[in-house]
């Protein structure tokens, strides 16, 4: 299975990077993992609604340019469907079984994802109704992917 994690912005926090690196190493036994970061759009603190739309559009274009045509796209979105770890594992396993061996998870920037990215997504996934920093969500996603593969293989992992 080939999994791509696409996100907006460069990861700066050392402790989060260390956590991601650890889970990438662990995941390498189960799948080919690719991490792609696209630049975030520089914007002032206070934006109009139109300016926010334009920022998300530019970031979305960068993300979409990195998604292969044959990828199954799962966009992380607060309004997406919430799943248990077991349900996520089953979903990933079923995708592989039915010929969707390329999965792209997409994490937006601080303003979220553009409508174009939502339109390209095959599925919207929410980890919570709460808002999290996108860098932290990347770490949580890597951990949940590792947990999913452990579940799929029937290997122990704490609940």
FENPE-V591285 format. One record per residue. NEAR is the number of other C-alpha atoms within 10 Angstrom. Layout:
near
NEAR
NEAR
This chain:
near
15
15
19
20
20
23
26
25
19
12
14
9
10
9
9
17
16
12
16
21
14
14
20
21
12
14
21
12
11
15
16
13
19
13
14
16
16
19
14
19
17
7
10
7
5
8
11
8
8
9
13
15
17
14
20
25
18
15
25
25
14
19
24
17
10
14
21
13
11
11
18
21
22
22
25
25
22
17
12
16
13
16
14
11
16
15
13
20
22
16
14
19
18
13
16
15
10
8
10
16
19
19
22
25
23
28
24
26
22
16
12
19
23
21
13
14
21
18
10
15
19
13
16
18
18
16
21
14
11
7
11
13
10
20
22
15
18
25
20
17
18
21
18
19
22
23
22
24
21
16
18
15
11
9
9
9
10
4
5
